[in-house]
Amino acid sequence: MATVMKSPAAARQDPRRWWALGALVASMLVLGFDMTILNVALPTMADQLGADTGEQQWMADAYVVVFAALMLPAGLLGDRFGRRRVLMTGLAVFLAGSLLGALAHDVLPVVVARAVMGVGGALVMPLALAVLPALFAPGERTKAVGIVSAASALGAPLGPLVGGWLLDHFWWGSIFLINVPMVAIGLTACAFLLPETSDPAAPKVDVASTALTAAGLGSLIYAVIEAPGRGWGDPLVLGMLAGALVLLAALVLRERRVPRPMLDMSLLRNRGFCLNTMAATLVMFVLAGLLFVLPQYLQAVLGNDAFGTGIRMLPLMGGLLVAAKGAEPVVRRFGPRAVISGGLVVLAFAAILGSRTNVGSGYGFTALWLSVAGLGFGFAVVPSMDSALGALPVERAGSGSGLMMTVRQVGSALGIALLGSLLALAYTRELDTGGLPGPAGDAAGESVVAAHAVADRLGSARLAESADAAYVHGMGLVLLVSGVAALVTALLVAALLPKAGDGPGQDPDDMGEAPADARE
């Protein structure tokens, strides 16, 4: 019979906790696997579906927007009705979205399938993390967070490799179908290995707040994606931005009047929780943008096939795995503040170095800065997530981790939208379409993949060279902006993050609002 974990002290002695961690790893592996398999497939899907840059962004962002909008209520559902039950429901919904994506034949059904998968992912991600504070003591929790992070990182290189092989041998829908056995493993592991944890006193899900969250985030991301093509002064873009501001402001005002809000703003008054969450969010902002621009560079500019693109992304994932495994002893030796700020500095260095890429750089230079970027990502995100989780009262782990993961996924969505829009704007301005027929020039301006297709059809080597140069220029701008953002965040973390007390990830000075049992 499933047990309900209410006492953190009792939970720490549960002999099943490491087996339970295996179930969480299987669940996170599914999400990490799916994230990168789509990024590698985007160039192929853009070619076969005729998707322009904006449509590619929506195929990626539909998942992230829904994911971010539903994680707050998903965390509350897990607290109230059982985290294992809701997590398994999420895996089942994710499976349904994958089957829908495999059967799609146009851009719109793919976007819908990705949105359904986002619903499933929203039910999985925060609850997988919410279980950790109840199962593990602070010393063990850093290791557990590192293992869960390593699972996501392990799924990331498997995605490009398996996805590349599938795209070379089957149709693009196979990248969705491969999720079926992965989800089956996750469901089986959760059913037999994961104990039930819950907080029966958790508040009910607020339908109005959930609708405000989804509508506000959707309006914001839509405006950012459409702005490069329409112009920032376009009435539709301005209207969507204004609508997003009104909706999100209404959400905050509504939540401030609720006795037990879904969006608990009091958690953000905890300086340690807030700054650690912001650091993790910046890392996701940069990672999402990089994973959006990198596959197209490796595939369209350097001329690799899908499988070769996956192979060439391994240095990034290798750095992530090394950092995820080594974060615990480094944090124990130097403290989370030093490790987080140091990881962000390493990330900034890698991004700025990568911004020096030119058409003739070759893959060796790319592999170098990708490896460094992976180390920076890992050493920044693992201790920041662990410290943020450590600031949460155990009985509110679902709603608190839901807030943290919502902010992180908003960072992912904005990373894809803002950095993708910057890339599209720079690419369009630099691309030379002089001498081309009007329709051909318009098609070439949609994406570097489309430009190469037009160049092949017209036999224009000049267009292909111009497209490569324009794309690399845009990618350089994206990496430079990412590097500057990471450096500024590193300085803020070093200056403002409270110094850790006894044990990694703890912040005794900022735990005044947490219940006593959360500090045990």
ROTORTOR-883480 format. One line per 4 residues: number of its first residue (from 0); for each residue x, y, z of C-alpha. Coordinates in pm, 1 decimal, decimal comma. Layout:
NUM) X Y Z | ...
END
This chain:
0) 0,0 0,0 0,0 | 123,8 347,5 -80,6 | 233,2 560,6 212,7 | 182,6 930,6 268,2
4) 501,9 1106,4 374,7 | 427,4 1384,8 618,0 | 736,5 1391,4 834,5 | 1065,7 1477,1 670,8
8) 1255,9 1296,4 944,8 | 1065,0 975,4 877,7 | 1099,1 1014,3 506,4 | 1475,4 1041,0 527,2
12) 1489,5 694,1 683,6 | 1269,9 533,5 419,8 | 1484,5 251,1 275,7 | 1309,8 286,8 -60,1
16) 1432,7 640,6 -120,1 | 1715,9 545,4 -357,5 | 1490,3 306,1 -547,2 | 1233,9 585,8 -563,1
20) 1502,6 812,0 -706,9 | 1540,8 557,0 -986,7 | 1174,6 608,0 -1077,1 | 1224,4 984,7 -1085,7
24) 1532,1 941,7 -1303,6 | 1329,2 736,1 -1552,2 | 1062,8 1008,4 -1563,3 | 1312,5 1291,4 -1610,4
28) 1493,8 1091,7 -1877,0 | 1178,6 1101,9 -2088,6 | 1159,9 1483,3 -2072,2 | 1530,1 1537,0 -2135,8
32) 1524,0 1294,5 -2427,2 | 1228,8 1465,7 -2592,3 | 1365,5 1820,9 -2555,8 | 1674,9 1770,2 -2769,5
36) 1531,3 1520,4 -3015,2 | 1294,6 1794,0 -3137,7 | 1571,7 2052,7 -3171,0 | 1771,8 1820,1 -3395,6
40) 1459,2 1739,8 -3597,0 | 1354,9 2102,9 -3651,4 | 1564,4 2159,2 -3966,6 | 1426,0 1838,8 -4123,7
44) 1070,3 1922,2 -4017,7 | 1108,6 2279,8 -4147,5 | 1212,1 2144,5 -4486,0 | 940,3 1878,3 -4513,7
48) 658,3 2083,8 -4359,9 | 760,8 2417,2 -4513,5 | 784,9 2582,6 -4169,0 | 940,0 2927,6 -4144,6
52) 1141,4 3048,3 -3843,1 | 833,0 3167,3 -3654,5 | 654,7 2833,8 -3704,7 | 964,5 2648,7 -3589,7
56) 964,7 2864,5 -3276,2 | 602,5 2771,4 -3212,4 | 675,4 2400,5 -3256,2 | 933,9 2442,8 -2980,8
60) 747,8 2704,4 -2773,7 | 400,6 2543,8 -2770,6 | 539,5 2281,0 -2535,4 | 721,3 2532,1 -2314,7
64) 435,0 2782,7 -2284,5 | 182,6 2516,6 -2178,5 | 447,6 2360,7 -1957,2 | 509,3 2690,7 -1776,0
68) 140,5 2780,9 -1750,1 | 33,5 2454,5 -1586,7 | 317,9 2373,9 -1348,1 | 174,5 2583,8 -1063,3
72) -161,4 2401,6 -1059,6 | 18,3 2071,9 -1127,3 | 225,2 2119,6 -812,3 | -89,7 2184,8 -610,5
76) -262,6 1881,3 -760,6 | 30,9 1666,8 -653,4 | 30,8 1811,8 -302,1 | -341,6 1752,0 -267,4
80) -407,1 1422,0 -445,2 | -69,5 1245,9 -435,9 | 248,6 1325,8 -622,4 | 300,1 975,1 -761,3
84) -57,6 961,6 -892,7 | -34,5 1298,0 -1067,4 | 315,1 1225,8 -1199,3 | 195,8 901,5 -1359,2
88) -103,4 1084,9 -1506,8 | 140,4 1332,4 -1660,1 | 339,5 1052,9 -1820,5 | 19,3 910,6 -1970,2
92) -79,3 1252,3 -2115,0 | 273,2 1291,0 -2251,5 | 229,9 955,5 -2424,9 | -98,4 1069,8 -2583,4
96) 67,1 1386,6 -2717,3 | 352,9 1181,5 -2861,6 | 111,8 956,2 -3050,3 | -70,5 1264,1 -3185,0
100) 260,2 1413,4 -3305,2 | 355,1 1090,2 -3481,0 | 31,6 1102,2 -3682,9 | 56,1 1474,0 -3776,2
104) 107,4 1587,3 -4135,1 | 116,4 1965,9 -4101,4 | 260,9 2237,2 -3877,0 | -60,1 2303,9 -3680,0
108) -114,5 1941,7 -3565,1 | 251,1 1929,4 -3459,1 | 203,1 2244,8 -3250,3 | -111,8 2093,4 -3092,8
112) 73,1 1769,7 -3017,5 | 355,3 1964,6 -2855,0 | 100,9 2152,7 -2641,9 | -52,2 1823,9 -2521,9
116) 295,4 1697,6 -2439,6 | 345,9 2023,0 -2247,1 | 45,5 1935,6 -2029,7 | 204,3 1599,8 -1951,3
120) 544,4 1752,0 -1888,0 | 390,2 2006,8 -1649,1 | 251,0 1723,0 -1439,5 | 585,8 1541,2 -1434,0
124) 860,9 1798,8 -1381,6 | 762,4 1982,8 -1059,5 | 639,2 1667,5 -888,3 | 958,0 1476,3 -962,4
128) 1146,7 1756,1 -785,4 | 884,3 1798,8 -511,5 | 945,5 1445,6 -385,7 | 1314,9 1510,9 -318,7
132) 1285,9 1728,5 -2,5 | 1050,3 1472,0 152,8 | 1272,6 1174,4 69,0 | 1622,4 1309,4 134,1
136) 1800,6 1498,9 411,0 | 1988,8 1817,2 304,7 | 2323,4 1638,3 262,8 | 2170,3 1365,4 47,3
140) 1946,9 1607,1 -140,5 | 2236,8 1774,1 -324,1 | 2341,3 1433,4 -453,2 | 1982,3 1350,1 -546,0
144) 1937,5 1679,6 -734,7 | 2264,6 1609,4 -915,1 | 2143,3 1263,7 -1015,7 | 1810,1 1397,5 -1141,1
148) 1993,9 1671,8 -1331,7 | 2227,2 1408,3 -1475,4 | 1921,9 1213,7 -1592,6 | 1799,0 1515,6 -1786,1
152) 2150,7 1566,9 -1922,1 | 2176,1 1199,0 -2017,5 | 1846,2 1222,5 -2204,1 | 1978,7 1525,1 -2391,5
156) 2261,2 1351,7 -2584,5 | 2049,9 1040,7 -2640,8 | 1785,6 1257,9 -2808,2 | 2006,9 1386,4 -3091,1
160) 2174,4 1050,0 -3143,3 | 1857,9 841,7 -3155,8 | 1666,5 1119,7 -3330,9 | 1936,6 1159,8 -3593,4
164) 1938,8 786,2 -3662,9 | 1558,5 780,0 -3687,0 | 1551,8 1078,8 -3924,0 | 1813,6 913,8 -4145,9
168) 1610,2 592,5 -4169,9 | 1242,9 681,5 -4110,4 | 1001,2 972,8 -4138,1 | 1017,5 1262,9 -3894,6
172) 712,8 1139,3 -3699,6 | 929,2 861,0 -3558,1 | 1085,5 1113,8 -3318,1 | 748,8 1125,4 -3140,2
176) 683,7 751,7 -3160,5 | 1010,9 670,0 -2983,7 | 864,0 823,8 -2666,6 | 627,6 525,8 -2627,8
180) 881,1 278,4 -2481,6 | 1047,1 557,3 -2280,8 | 716,4 653,0 -2115,9 | 632,9 286,0 -2053,6
184) 957,3 246,8 -1858,3 | 882,6 561,8 -1658,2 | 528,3 452,6 -1574,5 | 640,7 107,0 -1465,6
188) 919,0 246,8 -1248,5 | 686,6 495,4 -1076,7 | 416,8 232,3 -1015,6 | 651,0 -11,2 -840,4
192) 926,9 202,7 -690,4 | 792,7 546,6 -596,4 | 610,4 586,7 -261,9 | 312,7 821,4 -248,0
196) 362,0 1162,0 -85,9 | 101,2 1434,5 -39,5 | -28,2 1725,7 165,7 | -404,6 1676,3 215,2
200) -434,0 2034,7 345,6 | -311,3 2184,7 15,8 | -545,5 2446,3 -137,0 | -768,1 2371,7 -433,4
204) -652,1 2455,5 -784,7 | -775,1 2803,6 -883,1 | -921,1 2774,8 -1234,6 | -928,4 3152,7 -1286,1
208) -562,4 3191,8 -1185,9 | -464,6 2903,0 -1411,5 | -647,5 3066,3 -1704,0 | -481,5 3403,2 -1633,5
212) -138,0 3235,5 -1623,9 | -188,9 3050,9 -1952,7 | -338,9 3350,5 -2134,3 | -77,8 3595,5 -2004,0
216) 221,5 3379,1 -2093,3 | 72,8 3284,6 -2429,2 | 17,2 3650,0 -2521,7 | 369,8 3744,7 -2416,2
220) 542,7 3469,4 -2613,5 | 323,7 3523,8 -2920,8 | 412,3 3893,6 -2927,2 | 785,5 3825,8 -2894,8
224) 780,2 3566,2 -3174,1 | 578,8 3782,1 -3414,7 | 763,3 4110,4 -3345,7 | 1063,5 4057,6 -3582,0
228) 839,1 3992,2 -3881,9 | 564,4 4243,3 -3806,6 | 773,6 4506,2 -3627,6 | 762,7 4601,8 -3259,3
232) 527,9 4890,9 -3340,1 | 272,0 4667,3 -3510,5 | -74,4 4705,5 -3349,4 | -113,0 4329,2 -3300,3
236) 225,0 4299,1 -3127,8 | 159,3 4599,6 -2905,1 | -187,9 4469,4 -2825,8 | -57,0 4126,1 -2728,2
240) 214,5 4280,5 -2508,8 | -39,3 4505,4 -2338,2 | -275,7 4212,0 -2293,7 | 0,7 4002,7 -2138,6
244) 84,5 4282,2 -1895,5 | -280,8 4322,5 -1791,6 | -339,8 3947,0 -1753,8 | -25,1 3882,6 -1550,8
248) -92,2 4188,5 -1332,2 | -445,5 4060,6 -1270,8 | -297,4 3722,7 -1175,5 | -66,0 3879,6 -916,4
252) -345,1 4095,1 -770,7 | -582,0 3798,5 -749,5 | -324,8 3577,0 -582,1 | -242,8 3843,1 -322,2
256) -605,2 3829,4 -196,5 | -625,0 3448,5 -166,2 | -550,8 3299,1 181,1 | -343,6 3013,5 34,8
260) -250,8 3128,6 -316,0 | -144,7 2914,4 -606,8 | 120,7 3174,8 -689,4 | 276,6 3225,4 -345,9
264) 459,8 3556,5 -380,5 | 583,2 3532,0 -19,6 | 832,9 3270,2 -133,6 | 993,8 3531,2 -356,5
268) 1057,4 3749,3 -50,3 | 1303,0 3483,2 61,5 | 1622,4 3622,0 -90,4 | 1792,8 3282,6 -113,3
272) 1498,6 3116,1 -287,9 | 1443,8 3411,5 -521,1 | 1806,5 3454,3 -631,7 | 1867,5 3080,5 -672,6
276) 1551,6 3054,0 -881,8 | 1659,0 3351,3 -1093,0 | 2003,8 3197,8 -1148,9 | 1849,4 2867,9 -1261,7
280) 1610,0 3062,7 -1484,6 | 1893,3 3248,6 -1657,2 | 2068,6 2918,5 -1722,6 | 1751,4 2781,3 -1884,4
284) 1712,4 3103,2 -2085,0 | 2060,1 3060,3 -2234,7 | 2032,9 2681,6 -2277,2 | 1698,1 2700,5 -2458,4
288) 1825,4 2967,5 -2695,4 | 2148,3 2779,9 -2762,5 | 1969,0 2451,2 -2832,3 | 1744,3 2636,4 -3076,2
292) 2025,2 2795,0 -3281,8 | 2292,1 2524,0 -3260,7 | 2131,3 2235,8 -3457,9 | 2061,8 2460,9 -3757,0
296) 2424,8 2577,3 -3755,8 | 2558,5 2222,1 -3739,6 | 2315,1 2089,0 -3998,0 | 2256,5 2371,0 -4248,5
300) 2585,0 2564,1 -4228,5 | 2835,6 2284,0 -4158,7 | 2644,3 2034,6 -4373,7 | 2596,0 1748,5 -4126,4
304) 2302,0 1511,8 -4142,6 | 2068,4 1471,9 -3843,2 | 2269,2 1188,3 -3684,1 | 2595,6 1376,9 -3734,3
308) 2437,6 1681,3 -3573,3 | 2349,0 1472,9 -3266,2 | 2704,9 1340,2 -3242,8 | 2846,3 1692,3 -3258,4
312) 2626,7 1811,6 -2971,9 | 2782,7 1558,9 -2732,9 | 3051,1 1797,3 -2595,3 | 2777,0 2016,3 -2447,3
316) 2605,6 1719,8 -2288,2 | 2937,1 1576,1 -2171,1 | 3011,4 1896,3 -1984,2 | 2665,5 1886,9 -1826,2
320) 2715,2 1527,8 -1707,8 | 3056,5 1602,0 -1557,6 | 2922,3 1904,9 -1371,3 | 2608,1 1726,0 -1251,4
324) 2819,0 1446,2 -1104,9 | 3086,5 1671,4 -954,8 | 2865,4 1946,6 -812,5 | 2814,4 1790,4 -468,1
328) 3179,9 1780,6 -350,5 | 3254,2 2120,5 -504,9 | 2954,8 2277,9 -328,7 | 3057,1 2112,0 -2,6
332) 3405,2 2258,8 -34,7 | 3330,9 2612,4 -156,4 | 2961,4 2670,9 -83,2 | 2673,3 2717,3 -328,8
336) 2719,5 3092,7 -378,2 | 3075,4 3055,7 -507,5 | 2989,2 2756,2 -726,6 | 2677,8 2916,5 -881,0
340) 2852,9 3244,2 -960,1 | 3158,4 3057,0 -1086,8 | 2943,5 2838,3 -1311,3 | 2776,3 3146,0 -1456,6
344) 3115,2 3307,0 -1525,6 | 3225,9 2990,1 -1706,6 | 2900,8 2993,4 -1903,7 | 2952,6 3359,5 -1995,7
348) 3308,3 3287,7 -2110,1 | 3190,3 2998,9 -2328,9 | 2909,9 3201,0 -2486,5 | 3131,6 3501,0 -2560,0
352) 3396,6 3267,4 -2702,4 | 3131,1 3101,3 -2918,8 | 3018,7 3441,5 -3046,3 | 3354,6 3462,3 -3227,9
356) 3249,2 3175,2 -3457,1 | 3267,3 3249,5 -3828,8 | 3181,1 3048,0 -4137,7 | 3535,1 2913,5 -4164,4
360) 3580,7 2822,6 -3795,6 | 3501,4 2454,5 -3836,7 | 3369,4 2209,8 -3580,1 | 3681,1 2191,7 -3359,9
364) 3627,7 2545,6 -3231,2 | 3257,5 2472,7 -3175,4 | 3336,1 2157,9 -2973,8 | 3571,8 2358,8 -2751,7
368) 3322,9 2624,2 -2644,5 | 3038,8 2372,8 -2623,2 | 3235,1 2166,6 -2370,3 | 3304,9 2474,0 -2158,3
372) 2939,9 2580,9 -2183,1 | 2824,9 2239,7 -2058,4 | 3043,7 2269,6 -1748,1 | 2908,7 2617,0 -1679,8
376) 2549,0 2505,3 -1717,7 | 2590,0 2213,8 -1478,5 | 2781,2 2393,9 -1204,6 | 2529,8 2680,2 -1208,8
380) 2201,6 2490,3 -1223,6 | 2256,2 2199,4 -979,4 | 2347,6 2402,8 -667,3 | 2095,8 2677,7 -750,2
384) 1810,7 2425,2 -773,7 | 1925,1 2245,1 -459,1 | 1946,0 2570,7 -260,5 | 1603,4 2680,3 -382,7
388) 1450,3 2343,0 -286,9 | 1618,1 2368,0 54,2 | 1432,1 2694,0 123,1 | 1089,4 2531,8 71,4
392) 874,7 2399,1 357,8 | 848,1 2023,1 299,7 | 468,0 2013,6 317,8 | 450,0 2273,8 37,8
396) 713,4 2113,5 -181,5 | 474,6 2061,3 -473,3 | 343,8 2417,8 -497,0 | 685,2 2568,9 -416,9
400) 875,2 2362,7 -672,5 | 591,9 2435,6 -915,8 | 661,3 2807,3 -872,7 | 1035,0 2752,7 -921,3
404) 988,5 2539,4 -1231,4 | 729,4 2780,9 -1373,1 | 976,2 3067,4 -1353,6 | 1244,6 2844,7 -1509,1
408) 1021,9 2741,2 -1796,2 | 920,2 3100,3 -1859,8 | 1294,1 3157,2 -1894,7 | 1308,8 2872,9 -2148,4
412) 1017,8 3011,9 -2346,4 | 1163,1 3361,8 -2347,5 | 1503,3 3220,1 -2440,3 | 1361,5 3054,5 -2750,3
416) 1138,0 3352,5 -2832,3 | 1373,1 3644,7 -2766,8 | 1696,7 3485,0 -2883,7 | 1519,7 3318,2 -3176,5
420) 1368,6 3652,3 -3272,8 | 1710,1 3820,1 -3249,1 | 1851,9 3548,2 -3472,5 | 1570,3 3589,8 -3728,1
424) 1609,2 3967,5 -3733,8 | 1988,7 3956,3 -3777,1 | 1965,9 3680,5 -4041,0 | 1708,5 3869,9 -4247,1
428) 1909,7 4193,0 -4239,3 | 2237,5 4026,1 -4339,0 | 2101,1 3794,8 -4610,5 | 2171,1 3913,3 -4965,4
432) 1877,5 3822,9 -5190,4 | 1962,3 4070,1 -5465,3 | 1889,5 3938,6 -5813,1 | 1647,5 3671,3 -5690,7
436) 1282,2 3657,5 -5798,2 | 1049,2 3800,1 -5532,5 | 900,6 3467,3 -5411,2 | 1244,0 3302,6 -5400,6
440) 1388,2 3592,6 -5200,9 | 1100,4 3579,5 -4954,9 | 1142,4 3204,4 -4910,7 | 1518,5 3236,1 -4855,0
444) 1455,5 3497,6 -4586,8 | 1239,8 3261,7 -4380,9 | 1528,5 3046,7 -4251,5 | 1875,8 2923,0 -4341,0
448) 1725,6 2581,5 -4422,1 | 1484,9 2742,8 -4668,1 | 1767,9 2949,7 -4817,7 | 1971,3 2636,6 -4889,6
452) 1667,9 2473,5 -5049,1 | 1622,5 2778,6 -5275,4 | 1996,4 2784,5 -5352,6 | 1990,7 2416,4 -5451,3
456) 1686,5 2470,4 -5673,7 | 1838,3 2774,8 -5847,6 | 2197,5 2649,3 -5845,4 | 2307,2 2966,7 -5664,2
460) 2624,8 2913,7 -5461,4 | 2626,9 3284,1 -5377,2 | 2291,0 3260,6 -5201,0 | 2406,2 2959,9 -4997,3
464) 2722,8 3143,8 -4890,9 | 2525,8 3453,9 -4798,4 | 2276,8 3247,3 -4596,8 | 2559,4 3077,1 -4405,8
468) 2729,1 3407,8 -4328,6 | 2399,8 3569,1 -4223,7 | 2309,7 3278,9 -3995,2 | 2651,1 3269,4 -3828,6
472) 2627,7 3645,8 -3775,0 | 2289,6 3603,6 -3605,9 | 2412,8 3312,6 -3395,8 | 2709,8 3522,1 -3283,4
476) 2475,1 3797,5 -3163,0 | 2263,6 3543,0 -2975,0 | 2570,4 3400,2 -2801,3 | 2706,7 3744,5 -2717,0
480) 2378,4 3852,2 -2557,0 | 2365,8 3521,3 -2367,5 | 2720,4 3567,2 -2241,0 | 2657,3 3921,4 -2117,1
484) 2335,6 3810,1 -1942,5 | 2520,1 3523,1 -1770,8 | 2800,5 3754,5 -1656,2 | 2559,9 4011,3 -1509,6
488) 2372,5 3733,1 -1325,9 | 2701,5 3596,0 -1189,2 | 2784,8 3937,0 -1042,2 | 2438,4 3967,4 -885,6
492) 2460,6 3619,1 -734,0 | 2808,0 3686,4 -591,3 | 2696,2 4018,8 -443,2 | 2345,5 3938,8 -319,1
496) 2306,7 3564,4 -254,4 | 2326,5 3497,0 122,2 | 2624,3 3294,0 237,8 | 2533,7 2933,5 309,3
500) 2527,9 2807,8 662,7 | 2578,9 2450,8 771,7 | 2533,2 2212,8 482,6 | 2498,7 2271,9 112,8
504) 2199,5 2447,9 -20,0 | 2092,8 2584,9 319,2 | 2030,2 2944,8 398,6 | 1946,1 2972,6 767,9
508) 1940,2 3351,6 767,0 | 1661,1 3361,9 509,3 | 1440,0 3087,0 643,1 | 1240,2 3300,2 879,6
512) 909,7 3244,8 702,0 | 944,9 2869,2 668,3 | 791,9 2636,5 926,7 | 1024,2 2483,1 1180,3
516) 1006,4 2135,6 1029,2 | 1143,2 2272,0 702,3 | 1463,2 2366,3 881,2 | 1520,8 2032,5 1050,6
END
